[in-house]
Amino acid sequence: MIQQSLMRRIALIGPLAGERQAAQTSGFPMDPAKMLPIADVVLLVAGNEPGVMLFRYTAHGDFGGDTYHKTPEEALEQASFEYAEALGEWMAVPDDVVDAHAFAVAYAHDRLNGRGGW
């Protein structure tokens, strides 16, 4: 059973305009081939422990990085900074979903499957 104090939100990522803002990657300049993939969905998870995690995934389940934040507001601001206009509307992960990561990937895959001729 999911604890009521758990906050889980996802948002889809549309096409990025301009340069990639990859805060989860350190050591710039970095060879683009070595960078994590660009995310199709972000997942925000905040629980009973201090801090909030922001996870990034592709619609195919590839891990695109994660960042730690002190508050949900800080995590939302980071997502807005990274994805700007490409960041979709945030929605709650349903309470009956046990694996929010798998849910985020499946949600992105189901909605973005036709994008780019996959």
Protein Blocks (a to p, Z undefined) as FASTA:
>chain_A
ZZfklccddddddddehjdddfkbghiacdfklpccddfbdcddddfbgcjddddddfko
paebdcddfbfklmmmmmmmmnmmmlccdddddfklmblmlmmmmmmmmmmmmgghZZ
